[in-house]
Amino acid sequence: MSISLVTLIIIISGNADSTNVSLIPESWDFGYDCLFDAAASGNWNGNHPVIDSTYADAAVSLRASSPEVDFLATGALRSDSLSRVVFRRGRGVVKWPGTPWIGAGVYLNDQQPFIAGLSNPVLEWGWVDIDSIQGYGVSSGGVLGFKGDYLIQFTRGDTLSQLNVYSPWMGFAGVDYSRAQMHTADSSGSNITVNVLSVRGDFRYFRPWLIVAGSEGGEGEWAVSAELRSIHPVDTQWGKIEVVPGMHFAGDNIQFPGSAFVPGQRVITLGAFLESRRYFVSAGIKGMLDLSSDSLSGVSASAGMISEGGIATDMIFGYYADGDYRAYVSSEARDSNASAGIAVEIINDSTRVTGSASYAPRDDVCAELSVSGDLDDSLQPACFLAVTTALGPVRCLIGIEWQYDTSPSLRINLTGLFK
Amino acid sequence: MMRIITAAIILLLLTTAGCSFLTPMQKPLDQPNRLLLWLPGASSVQVLSDWNDWGGSVAAGGIIDPVSGRMEKDESGLWTIDLEGLPGGVYRYAFYVNGYKWIRDPVNPETAEFEGRTVSIIMVAK
């Protein structure tokens, strides 16, 4: 493990707070924290483990604030087994506190696009390779409670810009608008533009949620998602049942990198969800009807309960018109310092059973064992034993994993936060 | 044969959970702005979500901050976190148990996906 990075962590964690430096005005406040994550892994060789891979990550944040300005800088470093320290991610943000406020930032490998949808995000993490991003951002707000930010990012010659505007809650509704544009630099020259308007309302007896999305306004480049929330045909002290009608329509030429919309989809949904106010029990069922084809039609259900006897049960079922199905059932008996359970997961023709047990000799220490295997001829057994501790902001894991076709592997992980 | 074994195991699970333990555990209070998880043996539980950059794993540090979204445990083994002040919107979330295990909220029937995992979804109106 890298000595240099560990030394850096120790130096940072050992320093006293620098707020008493006389050259600094008294109205300024300084602080720092260091988040670290160190790991070692290896295999079992004969009677003893052999460590063959190590790394240490550290994210160091420095803060300076005064009544006039807030400044935050974060740098993330990684050290590999060759003791090389690599700068991985970073961000610096300066902000004027209070209202109205204005902020600006510089980002490296950070701030990937994300635009929330209803059940699935319209844009989500993973669209852009994080190691290729550098960018800048400005944000502002305060005027009538509106907030906004603009990010421009450069990734391997491509340019991605994202504008977000958030309204305050206006008594009965709130509105968010996002626009993301991706200009590619390759010979294809293809561009993707996403405009998303998200409206959430509250009309006492129901709450409509509406997502309208589109590209540049071309034919078929649109999408609409809507749900009516908070319709409660049954609402008692025990609990309530919420009925949620919804629809997800999209034009034939819509282009979205996420899974929120499929071109040409015409899906209506109806869900019913039971939530208890007094007890740990819930259940839900949701049906989807694809009006254009049967590919997205199906039904899914889930239920969960914790009983007085300490049995926690969790179930998920899904069946789709194309023949795919999935089921997951788990039941676990829990005591104050021990638990044991079994889970069955079925995905189409594959069935996997997992048995687990845990023991916690202290509040901050837990040992867990899980054994799993397929219910077919291959069996493919696997086993994982882990001991975890959580002492304040420091967490440690020691684990041994074994799979049917490999030798046992060892994993040691230490994560913590120094302030 | 395998189908029979599978059905037998599921039946066993359902009957184990259902027969002598059918009465659900009572919540401490009606706490609409709190997330609850009863897991008395866990050494740590965090909430990772869209609202906290999944514990920091998708932010500048790229490391799950052990303090971010940390839940507090009471004497009965109930982990809680207050969501008061969360801006209105739709959020996905999951519980991060013992620093390595992701589980969805077992008493929230609404689910979504995050990086191939089944997680829970919550809608905050204001």
Boltz contact constraints between the chains, C-beta under 6 A:
constraints:
  - contact:
      token1: [A, 35]
      token2: [B, 61]
      max_distance: 6.0
  - contact:
      token1: [A, 35]
      token2: [B, 63]
      max_distance: 6.0
  - contact:
      token1: [A, 35]
      token2: [B, 65]
      max_distance: 6.0
  - contact:
      token1: [A, 37]
      token2: [B, 63]
      max_distance: 6.0
  - contact:
      token1: [A, 57]
      token2: [B, 63]
      max_distance: 6.0
  - contact:
      token1: [A, 59]
      token2: [B, 61]
      max_distance: 6.0
  - contact:
      token1: [A, 59]
      token2: [B, 63]
      max_distance: 6.0
  - contact:
      token1: [A, 74]
      token2: [B, 60]
      max_distance: 6.0
  - contact:
      token1: [A, 76]
      token2: [B, 61]
      max_distance: 6.0
  - contact:
      token1: [A, 76]
      token2: [B, 62]
      max_distance: 6.0
  - contact:
      token1: [A, 89]
      token2: [B, 60]
      max_distance: 6.0
  - contact:
      token1: [A, 89]
      token2: [B, 62]
      max_distance: 6.0
  - contact:
      token1: [A, 91]
      token2: [B, 60]
      max_distance: 6.0
  - contact:
      token1: [A, 110]
      token2: [B, 60]
      max_distance: 6.0
  - contact:
      token1: [A, 116]
      token2: [B, 89]
      max_distance: 6.0
  - contact:
      token1: [A, 116]
      token2: [B, 90]
      max_distance: 6.0
  - contact:
      token1: [A, 119]
      token2: [B, 112]
      max_distance: 6.0
  - contact:
      token1: [A, 125]
      token2: [B, 58]
      max_distance: 6.0
  - contact:
      token1: [A, 169]
      token2: [B, 126]
      max_distance: 6.0
  - contact:
      token1: [A, 174]
      token2: [B, 88]
      max_distance: 6.0
  - contact:
      token1: [A, 200]
      token2: [B, 88]
      max_distance: 6.0
  - contact:
      token1: [A, 202]
      token2: [B, 125]
      max_distance: 6.0
  - contact:
      token1: [A, 207]
      token2: [B, 125]
      max_distance: 6.0
  - contact:
      token1: [A, 273]
      token2: [B, 109]
      max_distance: 6.0
  - contact:
      token1: [A, 277]
      token2: [B, 30]
      max_distance: 6.0
  - contact:
      token1: [A, 278]
      token2: [B, 26]
      max_distance: 6.0
  - contact:
      token1: [A, 278]
      token2: [B, 27]
      max_distance: 6.0
  - contact:
      token1: [A, 279]
      token2: [B, 24]
      max_distance: 6.0
  - contact:
      token1: [A, 279]
      token2: [B, 26]
      max_distance: 6.0
  - contact:
      token1: [A, 280]
      token2: [B, 24]
      max_distance: 6.0
  - contact:
      token1: [A, 280]
      token2: [B, 25]
      max_distance: 6.0
  - contact:
      token1: [A, 280]
      token2: [B, 107]
      max_distance: 6.0
  - contact:
      token1: [A, 281]
      token2: [B, 24]
      max_distance: 6.0
  - contact:
      token1: [A, 282]
      token2: [B, 107]
      max_distance: 6.0
  - contact:
      token1: [A, 282]
      token2: [B, 109]
      max_distance: 6.0
  - contact:
      token1: [A, 283]
      token2: [B, 109]
      max_distance: 6.0
  - contact:
      token1: [A, 284]
      token2: [B, 109]
      max_distance: 6.0
  - contact:
      token1: [A, 302]
      token2: [B, 109]
      max_distance: 6.0
  - contact:
      token1: [A, 304]
      token2: [B, 106]
      max_distance: 6.0
  - contact:
      token1: [A, 304]
      token2: [B, 107]
      max_distance: 6.0
  - contact:
      token1: [A, 305]
      token2: [B, 24]
      max_distance: 6.0
  - contact:
      token1: [A, 306]
      token2: [B, 25]
      max_distance: 6.0
  - contact:
      token1: [A, 306]
      token2: [B, 38]
      max_distance: 6.0
  - contact:
      token1: [A, 307]
      token2: [B, 21]
      max_distance: 6.0
  - contact:
      token1: [A, 307]
      token2: [B, 24]
      max_distance: 6.0
  - contact:
      token1: [A, 308]
      token2: [B, 23]
      max_distance: 6.0
  - contact:
      token1: [A, 308]
      token2: [B, 25]
      max_distance: 6.0
  - contact:
      token1: [A, 309]
      token2: [B, 21]
      max_distance: 6.0
  - contact:
      token1: [A, 311]
      token2: [B, 17]
      max_distance: 6.0
  - contact:
      token1: [A, 311]
      token2: [B, 21]
      max_distance: 6.0
  - contact:
      token1: [A, 313]
      token2: [B, 17]
      max_distance: 6.0
  - contact:
      token1: [A, 314]
      token2: [B, 106]
      max_distance: 6.0
  - contact:
      token1: [A, 329]
      token2: [B, 10]
      max_distance: 6.0
  - contact:
      token1: [A, 329]
      token2: [B, 13]
      max_distance: 6.0
  - contact:
      token1: [A, 331]
      token2: [B, 13]
      max_distance: 6.0
  - contact:
      token1: [A, 331]
      token2: [B, 16]
      max_distance: 6.0
  - contact:
      token1: [A, 331]
      token2: [B, 17]
      max_distance: 6.0
  - contact:
      token1: [A, 336]
      token2: [B, 40]
      max_distance: 6.0
  - contact:
      token1: [A, 337]
      token2: [B, 41]
      max_distance: 6.0
  - contact:
      token1: [A, 339]
      token2: [B, 41]
      max_distance: 6.0
  - contact:
      token1: [A, 344]
      token2: [B, 9]
      max_distance: 6.0
  - contact:
      token1: [A, 344]
      token2: [B, 10]
      max_distance: 6.0
  - contact:
      token1: [A, 351]
      token2: [B, 6]
      max_distance: 6.0
  - contact:
      token1: [A, 358]
      token2: [B, 41]
      max_distance: 6.0
  - contact:
      token1: [A, 360]
      token2: [B, 41]
      max_distance: 6.0
  - contact:
      token1: [A, 364]
      token2: [B, 43]
      max_distance: 6.0
  - contact:
      token1: [A, 365]
      token2: [B, 43]
      max_distance: 6.0
  - contact:
      token1: [A, 366]
      token2: [B, 41]
      max_distance: 6.0
  - contact:
      token1: [A, 366]
      token2: [B, 43]
      max_distance: 6.0
  - contact:
      token1: [A, 366]
      token2: [B, 98]
      max_distance: 6.0
  - contact:
      token1: [A, 375]
      token2: [B, 2]
      max_distance: 6.0
  - contact:
      token1: [A, 375]
      token2: [B, 5]
      max_distance: 6.0
  - contact:
      token1: [A, 375]
      token2: [B, 6]
      max_distance: 6.0
  - contact:
      token1: [A, 388]
      token2: [B, 43]
      max_distance: 6.0
  - contact:
      token1: [A, 388]
      token2: [B, 98]
      max_distance: 6.0
  - contact:
      token1: [A, 388]
      token2: [B, 99]
      max_distance: 6.0
  - contact:
      token1: [A, 390]
      token2: [B, 43]
      max_distance: 6.0
  - contact:
      token1: [A, 390]
      token2: [B, 44]
      max_distance: 6.0
  - contact:
      token1: [A, 393]
      token2: [B, 66]
      max_distance: 6.0
  - contact:
      token1: [A, 393]
      token2: [B, 67]
      max_distance: 6.0
  - contact:
      token1: [A, 395]
      token2: [B, 66]
      max_distance: 6.0
  - contact:
      token1: [A, 395]
      token2: [B, 99]
      max_distance: 6.0
  - contact:
      token1: [A, 397]
      token2: [B, 99]
      max_distance: 6.0
  - contact:
      token1: [A, 397]
      token2: [B, 100]
      max_distance: 6.0
  - contact:
      token1: [A, 415]
      token2: [B, 66]
      max_distance: 6.0
  - contact:
      token1: [A, 417]
      token2: [B, 66]
      max_distance: 6.0
  - contact:
      token1: [A, 417]
      token2: [B, 67]
      max_distance: 6.0
